[in-house]
């Protein structure tokens, strides 16, 4: 398992708080489905979860570029090309 080259403590803390909030939102969605709540209300909550996950993803991408990608690109020696490929693949996957 790879580890991040660097993680800023305040960003890590923010992401963990967001993920805990998202976890609560997902439990709320389960309850809404169990209770046969109105579909439009459930869909609105699903959109909120999607946006919250995107916010965490943006923070992680920023951290990856700032620390992991920068270190690999500076190191060179084939690591730069591998990182470029990884970044392109990440952008492709996460832009859908």
N, C-alpha and C positions, 0 to 999 in steps of 0.2 A: 504494500500500500504506500503510495506516495504521500508526502506531507507538504504542506504549503511552505514556501521559502520564508515568508513573513506574513504575519497577521497582526493588524493593529488592534489592540485590546478593546478600544471603544467600538470599533466596527464589529468585532466578534460579539460583543455584548449586545449591540443593537440587533444583529442578526438573530441571536438566540432569543431575544425578547419577541421579535417578529414571528419567529418559528413557533414559539409557544402560543402566541396569539392565534396564529394560523391553525395550530392543532385544536384550539378551542373552537374556532370557527367551523372546522370540519366536524367536530363532535356535534355542534349545533345543527349542521346540515343533516347529519344522520338522524337527529331527533326530529327535524322538520319532515324528513321523508317518512319516518316511522309514524308521525302524526297526520300524514296525508295533507300537509300544508299546501297552499295554493302554489302551483308550479312557477308562476312568475316571481313570487317571493323567493323561492328556492334558487331560481336562476340568478336573481340579483345577488344573493349571498355567494353563489359560485363565482360570479364576476369579481366580487370583493376578494375572495381567496386567490383567484388568478392574479389580480393586481398585487396583492401582498407577496405572493411568490415571485412575481417579476421584480419587485423591489429588492428582495433578498438576492435574486440572481444578478441584478445590476451591481449591487455591492460586492458580490463575489467576483464578478467579472472585473471590476475595477481593481480589486485586490490582486487578482491573478495577473493582470497586466502590469500593475505597479511593482509587484515583487517577483513572482515566479517567471513571467515572460521576460521581464527586464534582465533578470539574472541569467536565464538561458541564452538570451540574445547576446549579452555581454561576454559570456563564456565562449561562445562560438563553438568550434570543434564539432560540427554536426548537430549540436544541441539547438542552434539557432534555426536550422532548417526544420528540425522536428517540432520546434515550438511554433514556427509559422504554420506548419500543417495542422497542428493541434488547434491553433487560433481560428484558422479558416473553418475547420470542422465544427468548432464550437459555435461560431457565428452562423453557420448554415443550419445547424440543429436548433439553435435557440431563436432563430428569426421567424420560425413558423408560427 
